[in-house]
Amino acid sequence: MNKRYKVRHYRSRIYNPIKGKIIKAVAITLAAAALFAVGWFAYEPLMEAVNEKNKEIIQNDPPPEKPQEPAYEPEPVEFLEKETLAVTVPEENLYSSINFYTFLKSLDEDVTAVVIDMKTREGTVTYDSKQVSVINAGAVHEEAMDIEKRIKTAKDLGLDVVVRIFAFEDSTAPYNADDMAIRYESEDGVLWLDDSVDNGGKPWLNPYSDTAQKYVLDIVFDAIDFGADAIILDGMRFPENEGMDYAYFGTSAENVAKGDILSQFAQRIYSSAVLTDTDIIIAYDAFAAATESDIYGADPLSFIADGYAPYVDLERFIGENFGDGHRFRNMPDDITELFDAVYSSVGNIAGLEMMPVLKCEGFEKSDFSPLYQYLDGKGACGKVLEYNEAFFTGIPEEEPLPEEEPPAPVTPSAPVVPQTPTQPQAPAEEPEEETPSEEPEEETPSKDTGEEYAPGVNVKDYTSNNQPEDEG
């Protein structure tokens, strides 16, 4: 059945719903077309206007701030990885802040570090320590320095700070704390001296003594707390003397060898600093090592440490046999020749951080220039110069004037008695002096021959009698 149209009455006409829908669709289409036409023609000028407005906004607004990159901070360099040139500070310049500062300012520009003695070879403690063991030892200097201020002063001037501590080579503390000292023959004996009193014999700390070890260890703790970049531990040795047969070290020495007790103590020192920024450097006598002395009881390079510092006094090797048959009669013009022989005799240094301590007395800076190059070529991490005024200033040290003998006392003269004038007599003839007969002069070997003059000794016979030949 066909659907009928619904009739609606609108005034005088009849409404057709299909026709209305068609008209509505056409109207919508025409409106959309009109809008599209308007948009098409208005797009370009509209976009130009928008872009122009954006340009004005961009020009008027300040440029955006770039995010700041974090400042570059170089990674800290370990002390022993630097090329260090250090100088020891004379003890007399430690106790006055003005003298200390003046000394640092006088150093050459190529100096990168200073060495401050916290405990000297004689056993003087140069700083004000609060450690009970140090106070009880009675070795603190009466004008003890403020070590923290000295370290800060040096670092403010761009210098690294190395402190030096002499361990058992100590002639001060044993007099005040004899339980730390080497005894004579027994535990109840008097202090053992390394020579007679008349010859200036000195006592020593006993490496086997727990009290002595703690005393040195407490000073090491202070050095670490005060922020030292490195510690040179010197005097880690036994005395060298024939009188050692009478030295008593305690019952523990019967079961522990000398080298072992020093090695154990080095381990204690190293362990105290292993988690800190302070490096431990063990110093030892190059001459003792080169002549196979027994003062260390073992190879000092076997003691655990971050680095090693052989003390080199080149003058001491002249005329001595050392190392692998070396012997120098005179100091060579190029001291590198002698130093090379010495350096090859101080132990197996392969792979170790080496920082030799060099005695400067008697030399000039120009003498040491080739030595620096030699050490750089050998991979040394640095060198320490033992301060000598003549070496650094170029001004020779003044020789002390001889003491003037007091004038002889004047004896009162007897009164003059007038004499009766007598006839002048002719002077008596003086016997003629006999002219001594000329004796032939002994011929002294010329320096050009390379022979050393020694009355009654033939140098050639000496050197050929199973003795090493001279090298210089």
C-alpha positions as a LaTeX table, in Angstrom:
\begin{tabular}{lrrr}
\hline
Residue & $x$ (\AA) & $y$ (\AA) & $z$ (\AA) \\
\hline
Met1 & 0.00 & 0.00 & 0.00 \\
Asn2 & 1.47 & 3.28 & $-1.05$ \\
Lys3 & 2.37 & 5.66 & 1.74 \\
Arg4 & 0.05 & 8.62 & 1.76 \\
Tyr5 & 1.29 & 12.14 & 2.07 \\
Lys6 & 0.50 & 13.86 & 5.29 \\
Val7 & $-1.53$ & 16.96 & 4.55 \\
Arg8 & $-0.67$ & 20.11 & 6.45 \\
His9 & $-2.59$ & 23.28 & 5.92 \\
Tyr10 & $-0.52$ & 26.45 & 5.64 \\
Arg11 & $-2.89$ & 29.24 & 4.82 \\
Ser12 & $-3.84$ & 28.62 & 1.27 \\
Arg13 & $-1.23$ & 26.03 & 0.15 \\
Ile14 & $-0.42$ & 22.46 & 0.81 \\
Tyr15 & 3.14 & 21.59 & 2.31 \\
Asn16 & 5.14 & 18.84 & 0.49 \\
Pro17 & 7.85 & 17.37 & 2.88 \\
Ile18 & 10.11 & 15.88 & 0.14 \\
Lys19 & 10.29 & 19.14 & $-1.68$ \\
Gly20 & 11.24 & 20.92 & 1.57 \\
Lys21 & 14.14 & 18.58 & 2.15 \\
Ile22 & 15.47 & 19.16 & $-1.35$ \\
Ile23 & 15.32 & 22.90 & $-0.93$ \\
Lys24 & 17.10 & 22.65 & 2.47 \\
Ala25 & 19.92 & 20.54 & 1.00 \\
Val26 & 20.43 & 22.96 & $-1.88$ \\
Ala27 & 20.56 & 25.89 & 0.54 \\
Ile28 & 23.19 & 24.18 & 2.68 \\
Thr29 & 25.28 & 23.35 & $-0.36$ \\
Leu30 & 25.12 & 26.91 & $-1.64$ \\
Ala31 & 26.10 & 28.25 & 1.82 \\
Ala32 & 29.08 & 25.88 & 2.05 \\
Ala33 & 30.18 & 26.87 & $-1.46$ \\
Ala34 & 29.93 & 30.51 & $-0.51$ \\
Leu35 & 31.99 & 29.97 & 2.64 \\
Phe36 & 34.59 & 28.01 & 0.68 \\
Ala37 & 34.85 & 30.80 & $-1.87$ \\
Val38 & 35.24 & 33.39 & 0.86 \\
Gly39 & 37.93 & 31.29 & 2.57 \\
Trp40 & 39.75 & 30.64 & $-0.70$ \\
Phe41 & 40.02 & 34.29 & $-1.59$ \\
Ala42 & 40.63 & 35.48 & 2.00 \\
Tyr43 & 43.32 & 32.85 & 2.92 \\
Glu44 & 46.34 & 34.51 & 1.39 \\
Pro45 & 45.82 & 38.07 & 2.75 \\
Leu46 & 44.75 & 36.63 & 6.09 \\
Met47 & 47.91 & 34.51 & 6.40 \\
Glu48 & 50.09 & 37.47 & 5.41 \\
Ala49 & 48.48 & 39.53 & 8.14 \\
Val50 & 49.04 & 36.76 & 10.69 \\
Asn51 & 52.68 & 36.30 & 9.67 \\
Glu52 & 53.29 & 40.02 & 9.84 \\
Lys53 & 51.82 & 40.13 & 13.32 \\
Asn54 & 54.02 & 37.22 & 14.39 \\
Lys55 & 57.09 & 39.02 & 13.08 \\
Glu56 & 56.25 & 42.08 & 15.18 \\
Ile57 & 55.80 & 39.88 & 18.26 \\
Ile58 & 59.10 & 38.10 & 17.65 \\
Gln59 & 60.95 & 41.35 & 17.09 \\
Asn60 & 59.54 & 42.96 & 20.21 \\
Asp61 & 60.09 & 39.95 & 22.50 \\
Pro62 & 63.62 & 39.42 & 23.98 \\
Pro63 & 65.48 & 36.38 & 22.65 \\
Pro64 & 65.07 & 33.31 & 24.82 \\
Glu65 & 67.95 & 32.66 & 27.23 \\
Lys66 & 70.12 & 29.70 & 26.36 \\
Pro67 & 70.41 & 27.18 & 29.15 \\
Gln68 & 73.77 & 27.62 & 30.90 \\
Glu69 & 76.09 & 24.68 & 30.57 \\
Pro70 & 77.69 & 23.55 & 33.83 \\
Ala71 & 81.21 & 24.92 & 34.32 \\
Tyr72 & 83.93 & 22.44 & 33.39 \\
Glu73 & 85.73 & 21.13 & 36.42 \\
Pro74 & 88.86 & 19.12 & 35.64 \\
Glu75 & 89.23 & 15.89 & 37.52 \\
Pro76 & 91.71 & 16.15 & 40.39 \\
Val77 & 95.16 & 14.82 & 39.56 \\
Glu78 & 96.82 & 12.51 & 42.05 \\
Phe79 & 99.95 & 13.99 & 43.58 \\
Leu80 & 102.25 & 11.25 & 42.29 \\
Glu81 & 100.85 & 11.72 & 38.77 \\
Lys82 & 102.18 & 15.28 & 38.62 \\
Glu83 & 105.66 & 16.36 & 37.54 \\
Thr84 & 106.76 & 17.62 & 40.92 \\
Leu85 & 109.75 & 19.78 & 41.77 \\
Ala86 & 109.78 & 20.15 & 45.55 \\
Val87 & 112.11 & 22.02 & 47.90 \\
Thr88 & 112.64 & 21.36 & 51.60 \\
Val89 & 111.92 & 24.26 & 53.94 \\
Pro90 & 114.79 & 24.94 & 56.37 \\
Glu91 & 113.68 & 24.40 & 59.95 \\
Glu92 & 114.55 & 27.95 & 60.98 \\
Asn93 & 111.88 & 29.23 & 58.53 \\
Leu94 & 109.08 & 27.12 & 60.00 \\
Tyr95 & 108.48 & 28.83 & 63.32 \\
Ser96 & 107.78 & 32.34 & 61.98 \\
Ser97 & 104.84 & 32.86 & 59.62 \\
Ile98 & 106.62 & 35.85 & 58.07 \\
Asn99 & 109.84 & 33.92 & 57.48 \\
Phe100 & 107.87 & 31.01 & 56.07 \\
Tyr101 & 105.94 & 33.21 & 53.63 \\
Thr102 & 109.08 & 35.10 & 52.60 \\
Phe103 & 110.89 & 31.84 & 51.91 \\
Leu104 & 108.07 & 30.52 & 49.73 \\
Lys105 & 107.98 & 33.76 & 47.72 \\
Ser106 & 111.73 & 33.50 & 47.11 \\
Leu107 & 111.48 & 30.14 & 45.37 \\
Asp108 & 111.84 & 29.76 & 41.62 \\
Glu109 & 108.70 & 29.68 & 39.50 \\
Asp110 & 109.29 & 26.08 & 38.44 \\
Val111 & 109.01 & 24.87 & 42.05 \\
Thr112 & 105.64 & 23.14 & 42.48 \\
Ala113 & 105.76 & 21.86 & 46.08 \\
Val114 & 107.46 & 22.33 & 49.44 \\
Val115 & 108.55 & 19.76 & 52.01 \\
Ile116 & 107.82 & 20.62 & 55.65 \\
Asp117 & 109.48 & 18.64 & 58.43 \\
Met118 & 106.92 & 17.70 & 61.09 \\
Lys119 & 109.50 & 15.56 & 62.90 \\
Thr120 & 113.16 & 16.24 & 62.17 \\
Arg121 & 116.10 & 13.87 & 61.93 \\
Glu122 & 117.04 & 14.86 & 65.50 \\
Gly123 & 113.52 & 14.05 & 66.66 \\
Thr124 & 112.19 & 17.58 & 67.17 \\
Val125 & 108.43 & 17.82 & 66.62 \\
Thr126 & 108.01 & 21.17 & 64.89 \\
Tyr127 & 104.24 & 21.63 & 65.22 \\
Asp128 & 101.78 & 21.94 & 68.08 \\
Ser129 & 100.30 & 18.46 & 68.43 \\
Lys130 & 97.42 & 17.45 & 70.70 \\
Gln131 & 98.34 & 13.76 & 70.57 \\
Val132 & 99.01 & 12.37 & 74.05 \\
Ser133 & 101.92 & 10.28 & 72.83 \\
Val134 & 103.57 & 13.33 & 71.28 \\
Ile135 & 103.08 & 15.43 & 74.41 \\
Asn136 & 104.50 & 12.66 & 76.61 \\
Ala137 & 107.59 & 12.36 & 74.41 \\
Gly138 & 108.49 & 15.95 & 75.32 \\
Ala139 & 109.96 & 16.64 & 71.88 \\
Val140 & 107.71 & 19.51 & 70.74 \\
His141 & 109.64 & 22.67 & 69.86 \\
Glu142 & 109.06 & 25.57 & 72.25 \\
Glu143 & 108.01 & 27.78 & 69.31 \\
Ala144 & 105.94 & 25.09 & 67.62 \\
Met145 & 104.31 & 26.19 & 64.38 \\
Asp146 & 100.63 & 26.07 & 63.43 \\
Ile147 & 100.92 & 23.42 & 60.73 \\
Glu148 & 97.42 & 24.05 & 59.37 \\
Lys149 & 98.24 & 27.69 & 58.69 \\
Arg150 & 101.55 & 26.76 & 57.05 \\
Ile151 & 99.80 & 24.30 & 54.75 \\
Lys152 & 97.13 & 26.87 & 53.86 \\
Thr153 & 99.75 & 29.53 & 53.14 \\
Ala154 & 101.58 & 27.21 & 50.76 \\
Lys155 & 98.42 & 26.10 & 48.98 \\
Asp156 & 97.22 & 29.69 & 48.61 \\
Leu157 & 100.46 & 30.29 & 46.68 \\
Gly158 & 99.69 & 27.35 & 44.42 \\
Leu159 & 102.15 & 24.92 & 46.02 \\
Asp160 & 101.52 & 21.32 & 46.96 \\
Val161 & 102.58 & 20.35 & 50.47 \\
Val162 & 104.63 & 17.29 & 51.38 \\
Val163 & 105.44 & 16.68 & 55.03 \\
Arg164 & 108.45 & 14.67 & 56.16 \\
Ile165 & 108.51 & 12.53 & 59.27 \\
Phe166 & 111.65 & 10.82 & 60.56 \\
Ala167 & 110.49 & 7.60 & 62.17 \\
Phe168 & 113.05 & 5.75 & 64.32 \\
Glu169 & 116.06 & 7.97 & 63.68 \\
Asp170 & 115.34 & 10.13 & 66.73 \\
Ser171 & 117.76 & 11.30 & 69.41 \\
Thr172 & 115.28 & 13.41 & 71.41 \\
Ala173 & 112.29 & 11.30 & 72.48 \\
Pro174 & 114.39 & 8.42 & 73.95 \\
Tyr175 & 115.63 & 10.71 & 76.73 \\
Asn176 & 112.06 & 11.54 & 77.78 \\
Ala177 & 110.37 & 8.19 & 77.11 \\
Asp178 & 112.94 & 5.47 & 77.51 \\
Asp179 & 110.37 & 2.69 & 76.97 \\
Met180 & 110.53 & 3.64 & 73.29 \\
Ala181 & 114.33 & 3.46 & 73.06 \\
Ile182 & 116.91 & 0.85 & 72.17 \\
Arg183 & 118.49 & $-0.39$ & 75.41 \\
Tyr184 & 122.02 & $-1.48$ & 76.20 \\
Glu185 & 122.25 & $-5.30$ & 76.47 \\
Ser186 & 119.01 & $-5.80$ & 78.42 \\
Glu187 & 115.59 & $-4.36$ & 79.17 \\
Asp188 & 116.94 & $-2.81$ & 82.35 \\
Gly189 & 120.02 & $-1.44$ & 80.65 \\
Val190 & 120.84 & 2.18 & 80.05 \\
Leu191 & 120.12 & 3.90 & 76.74 \\
Trp192 & 122.09 & 2.44 & 73.86 \\
Leu193 & 124.07 & 5.05 & 71.89 \\
Asp194 & 125.29 & 4.71 & 68.31 \\
Asp195 & 128.74 & 5.95 & 69.34 \\
Ser196 & 130.63 & 7.01 & 72.42 \\
Val197 & 129.50 & 10.10 & 74.28 \\
Asp198 & 132.78 & 11.83 & 73.42 \\
Asn199 & 132.10 & 11.23 & 69.73 \\
Gly200 & 128.55 & 12.53 & 69.91 \\
Gly201 & 126.77 & 9.19 & 70.25 \\
Lys202 & 122.97 & 9.37 & 70.01 \\
Pro203 & 120.09 & 7.14 & 71.14 \\
Trp204 & 117.49 & 5.73 & 68.75 \\
Leu205 & 113.85 & 4.75 & 68.89 \\
Asn206 & 113.26 & 1.01 & 68.94 \\
Pro207 & 111.37 & $-0.21$ & 65.85 \\
Tyr208 & 110.17 & $-3.24$ & 67.87 \\
Ser209 & 108.55 & $-1.02$ & 70.50 \\
Asp210 & 104.76 & $-0.71$ & 70.19 \\
Thr211 & 105.00 & 2.60 & 72.04 \\
Ala212 & 107.53 & 3.95 & 69.55 \\
Gln213 & 105.45 & 2.80 & 66.61 \\
Lys214 & 102.31 & 4.44 & 67.99 \\
Tyr215 & 104.25 & 7.66 & 68.58 \\
Val216 & 105.27 & 7.86 & 64.92 \\
Leu217 & 101.85 & 6.71 & 63.75 \\
Asp218 & 100.11 & 9.49 & 65.69 \\
Ile219 & 102.22 & 12.09 & 63.88 \\
Val220 & 101.24 & 10.47 & 60.58 \\
Phe221 & 97.57 & 10.75 & 61.60 \\
Asp222 & 98.08 & 14.47 & 62.26 \\
Ala223 & 99.65 & 14.97 & 58.83 \\
Ile224 & 96.68 & 13.29 & 57.16 \\
Asp225 & 94.15 & 15.31 & 59.18 \\
Phe226 & 95.93 & 18.56 & 58.31 \\
Gly227 & 95.56 & 17.85 & 54.58 \\
Ala228 & 99.09 & 17.06 & 53.44 \\
Asp229 & 99.27 & 15.93 & 49.81 \\
Ala230 & 101.96 & 13.37 & 50.64 \\
Ile231 & 104.06 & 12.12 & 53.54 \\
Ile232 & 107.73 & 11.26 & 53.16 \\
Leu233 & 108.46 & 8.67 & 55.83 \\
Asp234 & 112.21 & 8.87 & 56.46 \\
Gly235 & 114.40 & 7.25 & 59.12 \\
Met236 & 112.66 & 3.89 & 58.57 \\
Arg237 & 115.84 & 2.04 & 59.47 \\
Phe238 & 118.14 & 0.62 & 62.12 \\
Pro239 & 121.43 & 2.20 & 63.23 \\
Glu240 & 124.63 & 1.22 & 61.43 \\
Asn241 & 127.36 & 0.63 & 63.96 \\
Glu242 & 129.61 & $-2.10$ & 65.28 \\
Gly243 & 128.03 & $-1.49$ & 68.68 \\
Met244 & 124.79 & $-3.04$ & 67.41 \\
Asp245 & 125.96 & $-6.27$ & 69.07 \\
Tyr246 & 125.11 & $-4.61$ & 72.41 \\
Ala247 & 121.75 & $-3.21$ & 71.30 \\
Tyr248 & 118.72 & $-4.78$ & 72.99 \\
Phe249 & 115.39 & $-4.57$ & 71.09 \\
Gly250 & 113.21 & $-6.75$ & 73.31 \\
Thr251 & 112.09 & $-10.35$ & 73.25 \\
Ser252 & 110.05 & $-9.95$ & 70.05 \\
Ala253 & 113.28 & $-9.34$ & 68.12 \\
Glu254 & 114.17 & $-12.99$ & 68.71 \\
Asn255 & 111.35 & $-14.15$ & 66.44 \\
Val256 & 110.87 & $-11.26$ & 64.01 \\
Ala257 & 113.64 & $-10.20$ & 61.62 \\
Lys258 & 114.58 & $-6.55$ & 61.20 \\
Gly259 & 113.27 & $-6.38$ & 57.67 \\
Asp260 & 109.98 & $-7.95$ & 58.74 \\
Ile261 & 109.33 & $-5.50$ & 61.58 \\
Leu262 & 109.95 & $-2.52$ & 59.29 \\
Ser263 & 107.75 & $-4.07$ & 56.61 \\
Gln264 & 104.94 & $-4.59$ & 59.14 \\
Phe265 & 105.21 & $-0.99$ & 60.31 \\
Ala266 & 105.14 & 0.26 & 56.70 \\
Gln267 & 101.92 & $-1.71$ & 56.27 \\
Arg268 & 100.39 & 0.06 & 59.30 \\
Ile269 & 101.34 & 3.45 & 57.89 \\
Tyr270 & 100.00 & 2.64 & 54.43 \\
Ser271 & 96.73 & 1.29 & 55.84 \\
Ser272 & 96.18 & 4.50 & 57.80 \\
Ala273 & 96.22 & 6.56 & 54.59 \\
Val274 & 94.88 & 4.18 & 51.96 \\
Leu275 & 91.35 & 5.66 & 52.08 \\
Thr276 & 92.57 & 9.28 & 52.10 \\
Asp277 & 94.00 & 11.65 & 49.48 \\
Thr278 & 97.43 & 11.56 & 51.14 \\
Asp279 & 100.17 & 9.51 & 49.45 \\
Ile280 & 102.79 & 7.65 & 51.48 \\
Ile281 & 106.38 & 7.85 & 50.19 \\
Ile282 & 109.14 & 5.84 & 51.87 \\
Ala283 & 112.58 & 7.45 & 51.82 \\
Tyr284 & 115.78 & 5.45 & 52.03 \\
Asp285 & 119.52 & 6.07 & 51.82 \\
Ala286 & 120.76 & 5.47 & 48.26 \\
Phe287 & 124.33 & 4.90 & 49.46 \\
Ala288 & 123.20 & 2.22 & 51.93 \\
Ala289 & 121.19 & 0.50 & 49.21 \\
Ala290 & 124.04 & 0.70 & 46.69 \\
Thr291 & 126.57 & $-0.74$ & 49.15 \\
Glu292 & 124.20 & $-3.46$ & 50.42 \\
Ser293 & 124.05 & $-2.14$ & 53.97 \\
Asp294 & 121.87 & $-4.05$ & 56.44 \\
Ile295 & 120.24 & $-1.00$ & 58.06 \\
Tyr296 & 116.86 & $-1.90$ & 56.50 \\
Gly297 & 117.07 & $-5.63$ & 57.02 \\
Ala298 & 115.53 & $-6.05$ & 53.56 \\
Asp299 & 115.13 & $-4.21$ & 50.27 \\
Pro300 & 113.38 & $-0.94$ & 51.24 \\
Leu301 & 111.56 & $-1.07$ & 47.90 \\
Ser302 & 109.72 & $-4.11$ & 49.24 \\
Phe303 & 108.02 & $-2.00$ & 51.94 \\
Ile304 & 104.48 & $-1.15$ & 50.81 \\
Ala305 & 103.98 & 2.50 & 49.84 \\
Asp306 & 102.62 & 4.74 & 47.07 \\
Gly307 & 106.11 & 5.89 & 46.11 \\
Tyr308 & 109.79 & 5.83 & 47.07 \\
Ala309 & 112.40 & 8.55 & 47.61 \\
Pro310 & 116.08 & 7.50 & 47.55 \\
Tyr311 & 118.25 & 10.14 & 49.24 \\
Val312 & 121.21 & 10.83 & 46.95 \\
Asp313 & 124.36 & 12.56 & 48.18 \\
Leu314 & 126.64 & 12.29 & 45.13 \\
Glu315 & 129.75 & 13.42 & 47.03 \\
Arg316 & 129.44 & 10.40 & 49.28 \\
Phe317 & 130.01 & 8.00 & 46.36 \\
Ile318 & 133.31 & 9.51 & 45.26 \\
Gly319 & 136.17 & 7.08 & 45.92 \\
Glu320 & 133.80 & 4.31 & 47.04 \\
Asn321 & 132.99 & 0.98 & 45.45 \\
Phe322 & 129.27 & 0.53 & 44.94 \\
Gly323 & 126.70 & $-1.23$ & 42.84 \\
Asp324 & 127.90 & $-3.46$ & 40.05 \\
Gly325 & 131.62 & $-2.61$ & 40.33 \\
His326 & 131.29 & 1.19 & 40.06 \\
Arg327 & 133.95 & 3.53 & 41.40 \\
Phe328 & 134.49 & 7.21 & 40.66 \\
Arg329 & 137.71 & 8.88 & 41.81 \\
Asn330 & 136.54 & 12.42 & 41.02 \\
Met331 & 133.26 & 14.15 & 40.40 \\
Pro332 & 132.64 & 14.06 & 36.63 \\
Asp333 & 131.90 & 17.30 & 34.77 \\
Asp334 & 128.54 & 15.85 & 33.79 \\
Ile335 & 127.14 & 14.55 & 37.07 \\
Thr336 & 124.61 & 12.50 & 35.12 \\
Glu337 & 127.36 & 9.91 & 34.57 \\
Leu338 & 127.70 & 9.38 & 38.31 \\
Phe339 & 123.98 & 9.62 & 38.94 \\
Asp340 & 123.25 & 6.97 & 36.33 \\
Ala341 & 125.60 & 4.57 & 38.13 \\
Val342 & 123.97 & 5.43 & 41.46 \\
Tyr343 & 120.40 & 5.20 & 40.17 \\
Ser344 & 121.04 & 1.78 & 38.69 \\
Ser345 & 122.28 & 0.62 & 42.11 \\
Val346 & 119.39 & 1.71 & 44.34 \\
Gly347 & 117.16 & $-1.28$ & 43.60 \\
Asn348 & 114.71 & $-2.57$ & 41.03 \\
Ile349 & 112.65 & 0.56 & 40.38 \\
Ala350 & 110.75 & $-0.75$ & 37.35 \\
Gly351 & 107.08 & 0.18 & 37.60 \\
Leu352 & 107.51 & 2.15 & 40.85 \\
Glu353 & 106.79 & 5.82 & 41.50 \\
Met354 & 110.21 & 7.35 & 42.26 \\
Met355 & 110.90 & 10.81 & 43.68 \\
Pro356 & 114.62 & 11.11 & 44.57 \\
Val357 & 115.74 & 13.54 & 47.26 \\
Leu358 & 118.88 & 15.31 & 45.98 \\
Lys359 & 121.52 & 17.00 & 48.11 \\
Cys360 & 122.33 & 20.31 & 46.39 \\
Glu361 & 125.25 & 21.49 & 48.51 \\
Gly362 & 128.39 & 21.98 & 46.44 \\
Phe363 & 126.56 & 22.21 & 43.12 \\
Glu364 & 125.05 & 24.90 & 40.90 \\
Lys365 & 121.68 & 24.91 & 39.18 \\
Ser366 & 123.35 & 24.40 & 35.81 \\
Asp367 & 124.84 & 21.13 & 37.13 \\
Phe368 & 121.37 & 19.76 & 37.83 \\
Ser369 & 119.72 & 20.67 & 34.50 \\
Pro370 & 120.87 & 17.49 & 32.69 \\
Leu371 & 119.97 & 15.55 & 35.83 \\
Tyr372 & 116.36 & 16.67 & 35.57 \\
Gln373 & 116.21 & 15.50 & 31.97 \\
Tyr374 & 117.72 & 12.18 & 32.97 \\
Leu375 & 115.09 & 11.63 & 35.68 \\
Asp376 & 112.27 & 12.59 & 33.32 \\
Gly377 & 113.58 & 10.02 & 30.85 \\
Lys378 & 113.63 & 7.40 & 33.58 \\
Gly379 & 109.97 & 8.07 & 34.39 \\
Ala380 & 110.50 & 9.63 & 37.81 \\
Cys381 & 107.33 & 11.31 & 39.09 \\
Gly382 & 109.34 & 14.17 & 40.56 \\
Lys383 & 112.36 & 15.23 & 42.58 \\
Val384 & 112.98 & 16.89 & 45.92 \\
Leu385 & 115.83 & 19.36 & 46.34 \\
Glu386 & 117.35 & 19.65 & 49.80 \\
Tyr387 & 117.56 & 23.40 & 50.20 \\
Asn388 & 120.96 & 25.03 & 50.06 \\
Glu389 & 121.23 & 28.81 & 49.99 \\
Ala390 & 124.27 & 28.93 & 47.71 \\
Phe391 & 122.60 & 26.58 & 45.22 \\
Phe392 & 119.36 & 28.57 & 45.00 \\
Thr393 & 120.74 & 32.11 & 45.25 \\
Gly394 & 124.04 & 31.63 & 43.45 \\
Ile395 & 125.80 & 33.44 & 46.29 \\
Pro396 & 128.65 & 31.35 & 47.73 \\
Glu397 & 128.45 & 30.69 & 51.42 \\
Glu398 & 130.83 & 32.79 & 53.44 \\
Glu399 & 133.57 & 30.85 & 55.11 \\
Pro400 & 133.79 & 31.53 & 58.83 \\
Leu401 & 136.63 & 33.83 & 59.75 \\
Pro402 & 139.40 & 32.23 & 61.78 \\
Glu403 & 139.23 & 33.06 & 65.43 \\
Glu404 & 141.77 & 35.67 & 66.43 \\
Glu405 & 144.15 & 34.61 & 69.12 \\
Pro406 & 144.06 & 36.91 & 72.12 \\
Pro407 & 147.18 & 39.09 & 72.40 \\
Ala408 & 149.85 & 37.82 & 74.72 \\
Pro409 & 149.86 & 39.55 & 78.10 \\
Val410 & 152.41 & 42.33 & 78.35 \\
Thr411 & 155.06 & 41.71 & 81.02 \\
Pro412 & 156.18 & 44.90 & 82.77 \\
Ser413 & 159.73 & 45.73 & 81.71 \\
Ala414 & 162.52 & 46.24 & 84.25 \\
Pro415 & 163.76 & 49.82 & 84.76 \\
Val416 & 166.50 & 50.83 & 82.38 \\
Val417 & 169.89 & 51.22 & 84.04 \\
Pro418 & 172.15 & 53.83 & 82.41 \\
Gln419 & 175.44 & 52.37 & 81.20 \\
Thr420 & 178.85 & 53.98 & 80.95 \\
Pro421 & 179.69 & 54.67 & 77.30 \\
Thr422 & 182.45 & 52.46 & 75.94 \\
Gln423 & 184.60 & 52.52 & 72.83 \\
Pro424 & 182.74 & 51.20 & 69.84 \\
Gln425 & 184.04 & 47.81 & 68.72 \\
Ala426 & 184.00 & 46.37 & 65.22 \\
Pro427 & 181.26 & 43.83 & 64.70 \\
Ala428 & 182.40 & 40.21 & 64.86 \\
Glu429 & 182.52 & 38.40 & 61.57 \\
Glu430 & 179.57 & 36.02 & 61.11 \\
Pro431 & 180.42 & 32.54 & 59.81 \\
Glu432 & 179.35 & 31.95 & 56.26 \\
Glu433 & 176.26 & 29.83 & 55.84 \\
Glu434 & 176.75 & 26.58 & 54.01 \\
Thr435 & 174.66 & 26.28 & 50.93 \\
Pro436 & 172.82 & 22.97 & 51.06 \\
Ser437 & 173.43 & 20.70 & 48.17 \\
Glu438 & 170.46 & 20.40 & 45.82 \\
Glu439 & 168.75 & 17.05 & 46.01 \\
Pro440 & 166.83 & 15.73 & 43.06 \\
Glu441 & 163.09 & 16.30 & 43.42 \\
Glu442 & 160.81 & 13.26 & 43.51 \\
Glu443 & 158.70 & 12.99 & 40.44 \\
Thr444 & 155.03 & 13.19 & 41.22 \\
Pro445 & 152.73 & 11.53 & 38.72 \\
Ser446 & 151.06 & 14.12 & 36.55 \\
Lys447 & 147.29 & 14.54 & 36.69 \\
Asp448 & 147.30 & 14.00 & 32.96 \\
Thr449 & 148.40 & 10.39 & 33.44 \\
Gly450 & 145.24 & 9.58 & 35.40 \\
Glu451 & 147.30 & 8.21 & 38.27 \\
Glu452 & 146.50 & 9.14 & 41.85 \\
Tyr453 & 149.51 & 10.09 & 43.96 \\
Ala454 & 149.84 & 8.08 & 47.15 \\
Pro455 & 153.27 & 7.66 & 48.74 \\
Gly456 & 154.28 & 4.02 & 48.73 \\
Val457 & 151.24 & 2.85 & 46.78 \\
Asn458 & 151.26 & 2.02 & 43.11 \\
Val459 & 147.83 & 2.83 & 41.79 \\
Lys460 & 148.16 & 0.42 & 38.89 \\
Asp461 & 149.01 & $-2.40$ & 41.27 \\
Tyr462 & 145.99 & $-1.46$ & 43.42 \\
Thr463 & 143.49 & $-1.43$ & 40.60 \\
Ser464 & 144.81 & $-4.63$ & 39.12 \\
Asn465 & 144.56 & $-6.49$ & 42.43 \\
Asn466 & 140.98 & $-7.66$ & 41.90 \\
Gln467 & 139.69 & $-4.11$ & 42.41 \\
Pro468 & 137.17 & $-2.40$ & 40.10 \\
Glu469 & 138.61 & 0.14 & 37.69 \\
Asp470 & 137.88 & 3.83 & 38.24 \\
Glu471 & 135.14 & 5.29 & 36.07 \\
Gly472 & 136.02 & 8.94 & 36.38 \\
\hline
\end{tabular}
